[in-house]
Amino acid sequence: MSNPQPGYAERYDNTGYPGALPPVPYVRASLGGRCVAYLFDIAFIFLFTAILATVIAVIGVLTFGFGWTLFAVLPASGILYSAITVGGSRQSTWGMRMLGLRVVAPESGTRVDMLTAAIHALLFYVAISTFLLWCVDVVFGLLRPDRRLGHDVILGLAVVRA
């Protein structure tokens, strides 16, 4: 089949789908780097939670106690932190930034939206809340050549060097 118009190769890949891009080559992040980034993130999440609790307390005083119902949001502060930072323009939490890591869709290298980042964090926290699930998640990452953990593969994400 001949090319129907100039620029065909720029708009189509070998699958023939418009706008499809070939897989982006990336340098995988090490599991050790991800672990150290999470240790930094624990401190940032603690700080984020403290600031959030202070703001909720002030709102509660200003609304004569009605705002204190927002304290129910505090257990999800780690998920909010990840959704805001990973779903943002830099594609990484502050701990990941310190180690030069970012989260991408490995097929295209595109950014992750906030909802996907929040679900990614939720799956991670579900995995670490149960020792057996956490072990399965880590072993899954150790056995894969690209070092993607189980929750990364489920959502089609990869943590790569920035």
Rosetta constraint file for C-alpha pairs under 8 A:
AtomPair CA 3 CA 8 HARMONIC 6.27 0.50
AtomPair CA 4 CA 8 HARMONIC 7.18 0.50
AtomPair CA 7 CA 11 HARMONIC 6.73 0.50
AtomPair CA 8 CA 12 HARMONIC 6.06 0.50
AtomPair CA 9 CA 13 HARMONIC 6.51 0.50
AtomPair CA 11 CA 18 HARMONIC 5.89 0.50
AtomPair CA 11 CA 19 HARMONIC 5.42 0.50
AtomPair CA 11 CA 20 HARMONIC 7.42 0.50
AtomPair CA 12 CA 16 HARMONIC 5.47 0.50
AtomPair CA 12 CA 17 HARMONIC 5.88 0.50
AtomPair CA 12 CA 18 HARMONIC 5.11 0.50
AtomPair CA 12 CA 19 HARMONIC 5.92 0.50
AtomPair CA 12 CA 20 HARMONIC 6.08 0.50
AtomPair CA 12 CA 21 HARMONIC 7.52 0.50
AtomPair CA 13 CA 17 HARMONIC 6.83 0.50
AtomPair CA 13 CA 18 HARMONIC 7.73 0.50
AtomPair CA 13 CA 19 HARMONIC 7.85 0.50
AtomPair CA 13 CA 20 HARMONIC 5.97 0.50
AtomPair CA 13 CA 21 HARMONIC 6.21 0.50
AtomPair CA 13 CA 22 HARMONIC 6.74 0.50
AtomPair CA 15 CA 20 HARMONIC 7.78 0.50
AtomPair CA 16 CA 20 HARMONIC 7.86 0.50
AtomPair CA 21 CA 108 HARMONIC 6.44 0.50
AtomPair CA 22 CA 107 HARMONIC 7.16 0.50
AtomPair CA 22 CA 108 HARMONIC 7.03 0.50
AtomPair CA 23 CA 106 HARMONIC 6.90 0.50
AtomPair CA 23 CA 107 HARMONIC 4.45 0.50
AtomPair CA 23 CA 108 HARMONIC 5.57 0.50
AtomPair CA 23 CA 109 HARMONIC 7.78 0.50
AtomPair CA 24 CA 106 HARMONIC 6.53 0.50
AtomPair CA 24 CA 107 HARMONIC 5.95 0.50
AtomPair CA 24 CA 108 HARMONIC 5.55 0.50
AtomPair CA 24 CA 109 HARMONIC 5.76 0.50
AtomPair CA 26 CA 106 HARMONIC 7.68 0.50
AtomPair CA 26 CA 160 HARMONIC 6.52 0.50
AtomPair CA 26 CA 161 HARMONIC 7.56 0.50
AtomPair CA 27 CA 160 HARMONIC 5.70 0.50
AtomPair CA 27 CA 161 HARMONIC 5.79 0.50
AtomPair CA 28 CA 146 HARMONIC 6.09 0.50
AtomPair CA 28 CA 147 HARMONIC 6.95 0.50
AtomPair CA 28 CA 158 HARMONIC 7.75 0.50
AtomPair CA 28 CA 159 HARMONIC 6.62 0.50
AtomPair CA 28 CA 160 HARMONIC 4.56 0.50
AtomPair CA 28 CA 161 HARMONIC 6.22 0.50
AtomPair CA 29 CA 33 HARMONIC 6.76 0.50
AtomPair CA 29 CA 34 HARMONIC 7.12 0.50
AtomPair CA 29 CA 101 HARMONIC 6.84 0.50
AtomPair CA 29 CA 147 HARMONIC 7.34 0.50
AtomPair CA 29 CA 159 HARMONIC 5.79 0.50
AtomPair CA 29 CA 160 HARMONIC 4.63 0.50
AtomPair CA 29 CA 161 HARMONIC 5.51 0.50
AtomPair CA 30 CA 34 HARMONIC 6.44 0.50
AtomPair CA 30 CA 147 HARMONIC 6.97 0.50
AtomPair CA 31 CA 35 HARMONIC 6.19 0.50
AtomPair CA 31 CA 141 HARMONIC 7.83 0.50
AtomPair CA 31 CA 147 HARMONIC 6.89 0.50
AtomPair CA 32 CA 36 HARMONIC 6.28 0.50
AtomPair CA 33 CA 37 HARMONIC 6.09 0.50
AtomPair CA 33 CA 99 HARMONIC 6.85 0.50
AtomPair CA 34 CA 38 HARMONIC 6.19 0.50
AtomPair CA 34 CA 96 HARMONIC 7.26 0.50
AtomPair CA 35 CA 39 HARMONIC 6.40 0.50
AtomPair CA 36 CA 40 HARMONIC 6.47 0.50
AtomPair CA 36 CA 95 HARMONIC 7.80 0.50
AtomPair CA 37 CA 41 HARMONIC 6.13 0.50
AtomPair CA 37 CA 95 HARMONIC 4.36 0.50
AtomPair CA 37 CA 96 HARMONIC 5.08 0.50
AtomPair CA 37 CA 98 HARMONIC 7.32 0.50
AtomPair CA 37 CA 99 HARMONIC 6.52 0.50
AtomPair CA 38 CA 42 HARMONIC 6.15 0.50
AtomPair CA 38 CA 95 HARMONIC 6.29 0.50
AtomPair CA 38 CA 96 HARMONIC 7.62 0.50
AtomPair CA 39 CA 43 HARMONIC 7.06 0.50
AtomPair CA 39 CA 95 HARMONIC 7.59 0.50
AtomPair CA 40 CA 44 HARMONIC 6.61 0.50
AtomPair CA 40 CA 94 HARMONIC 7.79 0.50
AtomPair CA 40 CA 95 HARMONIC 4.97 0.50
AtomPair CA 41 CA 45 HARMONIC 5.89 0.50
AtomPair CA 41 CA 93 HARMONIC 7.15 0.50
AtomPair CA 41 CA 94 HARMONIC 6.60 0.50
AtomPair CA 41 CA 95 HARMONIC 4.96 0.50
AtomPair CA 41 CA 96 HARMONIC 7.97 0.50
AtomPair CA 42 CA 46 HARMONIC 6.15 0.50
AtomPair CA 43 CA 47 HARMONIC 6.30 0.50
AtomPair CA 44 CA 48 HARMONIC 6.03 0.50
AtomPair CA 44 CA 94 HARMONIC 7.49 0.50
AtomPair CA 44 CA 95 HARMONIC 7.90 0.50
AtomPair CA 45 CA 49 HARMONIC 5.94 0.50
AtomPair CA 45 CA 77 HARMONIC 7.08 0.50
AtomPair CA 45 CA 78 HARMONIC 5.79 0.50
AtomPair CA 45 CA 81 HARMONIC 6.76 0.50
AtomPair CA 46 CA 50 HARMONIC 6.18 0.50
AtomPair CA 47 CA 51 HARMONIC 6.25 0.50
AtomPair CA 48 CA 52 HARMONIC 6.06 0.50
AtomPair CA 48 CA 77 HARMONIC 7.38 0.50
AtomPair CA 48 CA 81 HARMONIC 7.46 0.50
AtomPair CA 49 CA 53 HARMONIC 5.98 0.50
AtomPair CA 49 CA 74 HARMONIC 6.55 0.50
AtomPair CA 49 CA 77 HARMONIC 6.00 0.50
AtomPair CA 50 CA 54 HARMONIC 6.20 0.50
AtomPair CA 51 CA 55 HARMONIC 6.25 0.50
AtomPair CA 52 CA 56 HARMONIC 6.14 0.50
AtomPair CA 52 CA 74 HARMONIC 7.49 0.50
AtomPair CA 53 CA 57 HARMONIC 6.07 0.50
AtomPair CA 53 CA 71 HARMONIC 7.00 0.50
AtomPair CA 53 CA 74 HARMONIC 7.17 0.50
AtomPair CA 54 CA 58 HARMONIC 6.31 0.50
AtomPair CA 55 CA 59 HARMONIC 6.16 0.50
AtomPair CA 56 CA 60 HARMONIC 5.98 0.50
AtomPair CA 56 CA 67 HARMONIC 6.53 0.50
AtomPair CA 56 CA 68 HARMONIC 6.25 0.50
AtomPair CA 56 CA 70 HARMONIC 6.36 0.50
AtomPair CA 56 CA 71 HARMONIC 6.67 0.50
AtomPair CA 57 CA 61 HARMONIC 6.36 0.50
AtomPair CA 57 CA 67 HARMONIC 7.54 0.50
AtomPair CA 57 CA 68 HARMONIC 6.39 0.50
AtomPair CA 58 CA 62 HARMONIC 6.25 0.50
AtomPair CA 59 CA 63 HARMONIC 6.07 0.50
AtomPair CA 59 CA 67 HARMONIC 5.34 0.50
AtomPair CA 59 CA 68 HARMONIC 7.25 0.50
AtomPair CA 60 CA 64 HARMONIC 6.00 0.50
AtomPair CA 60 CA 65 HARMONIC 4.60 0.50
AtomPair CA 60 CA 66 HARMONIC 5.80 0.50
AtomPair CA 60 CA 67 HARMONIC 3.92 0.50
AtomPair CA 60 CA 68 HARMONIC 4.62 0.50
AtomPair CA 60 CA 69 HARMONIC 7.98 0.50
AtomPair CA 61 CA 65 HARMONIC 5.82 0.50
AtomPair CA 61 CA 67 HARMONIC 7.48 0.50
AtomPair CA 62 CA 67 HARMONIC 7.85 0.50
AtomPair CA 63 CA 67 HARMONIC 5.82 0.50
AtomPair CA 65 CA 69 HARMONIC 7.88 0.50
AtomPair CA 70 CA 74 HARMONIC 7.75 0.50
AtomPair CA 73 CA 77 HARMONIC 6.73 0.50
AtomPair CA 76 CA 80 HARMONIC 6.26 0.50
AtomPair CA 77 CA 81 HARMONIC 5.99 0.50
AtomPair CA 78 CA 82 HARMONIC 6.25 0.50
AtomPair CA 78 CA 121 HARMONIC 7.67 0.50
AtomPair CA 79 CA 83 HARMONIC 6.05 0.50
AtomPair CA 79 CA 118 HARMONIC 5.50 0.50
AtomPair CA 79 CA 119 HARMONIC 7.98 0.50
AtomPair CA 79 CA 121 HARMONIC 5.51 0.50
AtomPair CA 79 CA 122 HARMONIC 6.19 0.50
AtomPair CA 80 CA 84 HARMONIC 6.07 0.50
AtomPair CA 80 CA 118 HARMONIC 6.75 0.50
AtomPair CA 81 CA 85 HARMONIC 6.11 0.50
AtomPair CA 81 CA 93 HARMONIC 7.76 0.50
AtomPair CA 82 CA 86 HARMONIC 5.43 0.50
AtomPair CA 82 CA 87 HARMONIC 7.35 0.50
AtomPair CA 82 CA 93 HARMONIC 6.28 0.50
AtomPair CA 82 CA 117 HARMONIC 6.32 0.50
AtomPair CA 82 CA 118 HARMONIC 6.18 0.50
AtomPair CA 82 CA 121 HARMONIC 6.25 0.50
AtomPair CA 83 CA 87 HARMONIC 5.22 0.50
AtomPair CA 83 CA 88 HARMONIC 7.74 0.50
AtomPair CA 83 CA 114 HARMONIC 4.85 0.50
AtomPair CA 83 CA 115 HARMONIC 6.72 0.50
AtomPair CA 83 CA 116 HARMONIC 7.76 0.50
AtomPair CA 83 CA 117 HARMONIC 4.83 0.50
AtomPair CA 83 CA 118 HARMONIC 4.50 0.50
AtomPair CA 83 CA 121 HARMONIC 7.60 0.50
AtomPair CA 84 CA 88 HARMONIC 5.77 0.50
AtomPair CA 84 CA 114 HARMONIC 6.45 0.50
AtomPair CA 85 CA 89 HARMONIC 7.90 0.50
AtomPair CA 85 CA 90 HARMONIC 7.28 0.50
AtomPair CA 85 CA 91 HARMONIC 6.55 0.50
AtomPair CA 85 CA 92 HARMONIC 5.67 0.50
AtomPair CA 85 CA 93 HARMONIC 4.97 0.50
AtomPair CA 85 CA 94 HARMONIC 7.35 0.50
AtomPair CA 86 CA 90 HARMONIC 7.03 0.50
AtomPair CA 86 CA 91 HARMONIC 4.33 0.50
AtomPair CA 86 CA 92 HARMONIC 4.30 0.50
AtomPair CA 86 CA 93 HARMONIC 5.58 0.50
AtomPair CA 86 CA 102 HARMONIC 7.73 0.50
AtomPair CA 86 CA 103 HARMONIC 6.82 0.50
AtomPair CA 86 CA 112 HARMONIC 6.98 0.50
AtomPair CA 86 CA 113 HARMONIC 7.97 0.50
AtomPair CA 86 CA 114 HARMONIC 7.14 0.50
AtomPair CA 86 CA 117 HARMONIC 5.85 0.50
AtomPair CA 87 CA 91 HARMONIC 5.86 0.50
AtomPair CA 87 CA 92 HARMONIC 7.67 0.50
AtomPair CA 87 CA 111 HARMONIC 7.39 0.50
AtomPair CA 87 CA 112 HARMONIC 5.42 0.50
AtomPair CA 87 CA 113 HARMONIC 4.81 0.50
AtomPair CA 87 CA 114 HARMONIC 4.10 0.50
AtomPair CA 87 CA 115 HARMONIC 7.60 0.50
AtomPair CA 87 CA 116 HARMONIC 7.70 0.50
AtomPair CA 87 CA 117 HARMONIC 5.60 0.50
AtomPair CA 88 CA 92 HARMONIC 7.60 0.50
AtomPair CA 88 CA 112 HARMONIC 8.00 0.50
AtomPair CA 88 CA 113 HARMONIC 7.60 0.50
AtomPair CA 88 CA 114 HARMONIC 7.21 0.50
AtomPair CA 89 CA 111 HARMONIC 7.69 0.50
AtomPair CA 90 CA 102 HARMONIC 7.42 0.50
AtomPair CA 91 CA 102 HARMONIC 5.30 0.50
AtomPair CA 91 CA 103 HARMONIC 5.52 0.50
AtomPair CA 91 CA 104 HARMONIC 7.27 0.50
AtomPair CA 91 CA 111 HARMONIC 6.43 0.50
AtomPair CA 91 CA 112 HARMONIC 6.86 0.50
AtomPair CA 92 CA 96 HARMONIC 5.54 0.50
AtomPair CA 92 CA 97 HARMONIC 6.05 0.50
AtomPair CA 92 CA 101 HARMONIC 6.71 0.50
AtomPair CA 92 CA 102 HARMONIC 4.68 0.50
AtomPair CA 92 CA 103 HARMONIC 6.04 0.50
AtomPair CA 93 CA 97 HARMONIC 6.22 0.50
AtomPair CA 93 CA 102 HARMONIC 7.90 0.50
AtomPair CA 94 CA 98 HARMONIC 6.32 0.50
AtomPair CA 95 CA 99 HARMONIC 6.66 0.50
AtomPair CA 96 CA 100 HARMONIC 5.97 0.50
AtomPair CA 96 CA 101 HARMONIC 4.85 0.50
AtomPair CA 96 CA 102 HARMONIC 6.43 0.50
AtomPair CA 97 CA 101 HARMONIC 5.78 0.50
AtomPair CA 97 CA 102 HARMONIC 7.20 0.50
AtomPair CA 100 CA 161 HARMONIC 5.72 0.50
AtomPair CA 100 CA 162 HARMONIC 5.26 0.50
AtomPair CA 101 CA 159 HARMONIC 6.54 0.50
AtomPair CA 101 CA 160 HARMONIC 5.54 0.50
AtomPair CA 101 CA 161 HARMONIC 4.44 0.50
AtomPair CA 101 CA 162 HARMONIC 5.01 0.50
AtomPair CA 102 CA 159 HARMONIC 5.54 0.50
AtomPair CA 102 CA 160 HARMONIC 5.52 0.50
AtomPair CA 102 CA 161 HARMONIC 6.19 0.50
AtomPair CA 102 CA 162 HARMONIC 5.60 0.50
AtomPair CA 103 CA 111 HARMONIC 7.47 0.50
AtomPair CA 103 CA 112 HARMONIC 7.07 0.50
AtomPair CA 103 CA 157 HARMONIC 6.73 0.50
AtomPair CA 103 CA 158 HARMONIC 5.64 0.50
AtomPair CA 103 CA 159 HARMONIC 4.48 0.50
AtomPair CA 103 CA 160 HARMONIC 6.29 0.50
AtomPair CA 104 CA 109 HARMONIC 5.28 0.50
AtomPair CA 104 CA 110 HARMONIC 5.72 0.50
AtomPair CA 104 CA 111 HARMONIC 5.57 0.50
AtomPair CA 104 CA 112 HARMONIC 6.12 0.50
AtomPair CA 104 CA 157 HARMONIC 5.68 0.50
AtomPair CA 104 CA 158 HARMONIC 5.44 0.50
AtomPair CA 104 CA 159 HARMONIC 6.43 0.50
AtomPair CA 104 CA 160 HARMONIC 7.28 0.50
AtomPair CA 105 CA 109 HARMONIC 5.10 0.50
AtomPair CA 105 CA 110 HARMONIC 5.58 0.50
AtomPair CA 105 CA 111 HARMONIC 6.85 0.50
AtomPair CA 105 CA 112 HARMONIC 6.91 0.50
AtomPair CA 105 CA 156 HARMONIC 6.18 0.50
AtomPair CA 105 CA 157 HARMONIC 4.64 0.50
AtomPair CA 105 CA 158 HARMONIC 6.06 0.50
AtomPair CA 106 CA 110 HARMONIC 7.86 0.50
AtomPair CA 106 CA 156 HARMONIC 7.24 0.50
AtomPair CA 106 CA 157 HARMONIC 6.06 0.50
AtomPair CA 106 CA 158 HARMONIC 5.71 0.50
AtomPair CA 112 CA 116 HARMONIC 6.38 0.50
AtomPair CA 112 CA 117 HARMONIC 6.35 0.50
AtomPair CA 113 CA 117 HARMONIC 6.25 0.50
AtomPair CA 114 CA 118 HARMONIC 6.07 0.50
AtomPair CA 115 CA 119 HARMONIC 6.23 0.50
AtomPair CA 116 CA 120 HARMONIC 6.00 0.50
AtomPair CA 116 CA 155 HARMONIC 7.57 0.50
AtomPair CA 117 CA 121 HARMONIC 6.24 0.50
AtomPair CA 118 CA 122 HARMONIC 6.11 0.50
AtomPair CA 119 CA 123 HARMONIC 6.10 0.50
AtomPair CA 120 CA 124 HARMONIC 6.27 0.50
AtomPair CA 120 CA 151 HARMONIC 6.63 0.50
AtomPair CA 120 CA 152 HARMONIC 7.18 0.50
AtomPair CA 120 CA 155 HARMONIC 7.00 0.50
AtomPair CA 121 CA 125 HARMONIC 6.18 0.50
AtomPair CA 122 CA 126 HARMONIC 6.12 0.50
AtomPair CA 123 CA 127 HARMONIC 6.12 0.50
AtomPair CA 123 CA 151 HARMONIC 6.02 0.50
AtomPair CA 124 CA 128 HARMONIC 6.30 0.50
AtomPair CA 124 CA 151 HARMONIC 6.47 0.50
AtomPair CA 125 CA 129 HARMONIC 5.96 0.50
AtomPair CA 126 CA 130 HARMONIC 6.87 0.50
AtomPair CA 126 CA 133 HARMONIC 7.97 0.50
AtomPair CA 127 CA 131 HARMONIC 7.42 0.50
AtomPair CA 127 CA 133 HARMONIC 4.94 0.50
AtomPair CA 127 CA 134 HARMONIC 4.66 0.50
AtomPair CA 127 CA 137 HARMONIC 7.01 0.50
AtomPair CA 128 CA 133 HARMONIC 6.89 0.50
AtomPair CA 128 CA 134 HARMONIC 4.86 0.50
AtomPair CA 129 CA 133 HARMONIC 7.98 0.50
AtomPair CA 129 CA 134 HARMONIC 7.52 0.50
AtomPair CA 130 CA 134 HARMONIC 6.20 0.50
AtomPair CA 131 CA 135 HARMONIC 6.15 0.50
AtomPair CA 132 CA 136 HARMONIC 6.27 0.50
AtomPair CA 133 CA 137 HARMONIC 6.08 0.50
AtomPair CA 134 CA 138 HARMONIC 6.19 0.50
AtomPair CA 135 CA 139 HARMONIC 5.98 0.50
AtomPair CA 136 CA 140 HARMONIC 5.92 0.50
AtomPair CA 136 CA 150 HARMONIC 7.79 0.50
AtomPair CA 137 CA 141 HARMONIC 6.47 0.50
AtomPair CA 137 CA 149 HARMONIC 5.58 0.50
AtomPair CA 137 CA 150 HARMONIC 4.92 0.50
AtomPair CA 137 CA 151 HARMONIC 7.13 0.50
AtomPair CA 138 CA 142 HARMONIC 6.23 0.50
AtomPair CA 138 CA 149 HARMONIC 6.15 0.50
AtomPair CA 138 CA 150 HARMONIC 7.55 0.50
AtomPair CA 139 CA 143 HARMONIC 6.17 0.50
AtomPair CA 140 CA 144 HARMONIC 6.42 0.50
AtomPair CA 140 CA 148 HARMONIC 7.68 0.50
AtomPair CA 140 CA 149 HARMONIC 5.81 0.50
AtomPair CA 140 CA 150 HARMONIC 5.91 0.50
AtomPair CA 141 CA 146 HARMONIC 7.81 0.50
AtomPair CA 141 CA 147 HARMONIC 4.63 0.50
AtomPair CA 141 CA 148 HARMONIC 5.03 0.50
AtomPair CA 141 CA 149 HARMONIC 4.23 0.50
AtomPair CA 141 CA 150 HARMONIC 6.69 0.50
AtomPair CA 142 CA 147 HARMONIC 6.01 0.50
AtomPair CA 142 CA 149 HARMONIC 7.97 0.50
AtomPair CA 143 CA 147 HARMONIC 7.38 0.50
AtomPair CA 144 CA 148 HARMONIC 6.67 0.50
AtomPair CA 148 CA 152 HARMONIC 5.76 0.50
AtomPair CA 148 CA 153 HARMONIC 6.39 0.50
AtomPair CA 148 CA 158 HARMONIC 6.12 0.50
AtomPair CA 148 CA 159 HARMONIC 7.34 0.50
AtomPair CA 149 CA 153 HARMONIC 6.41 0.50
AtomPair CA 150 CA 154 HARMONIC 6.25 0.50
AtomPair CA 151 CA 155 HARMONIC 6.41 0.50
AtomPair CA 152 CA 156 HARMONIC 5.86 0.50
AtomPair CA 152 CA 157 HARMONIC 4.89 0.50
AtomPair CA 152 CA 158 HARMONIC 5.97 0.50
AtomPair CA 153 CA 157 HARMONIC 6.20 0.50
AtomPair CA 153 CA 158 HARMONIC 7.68 0.50
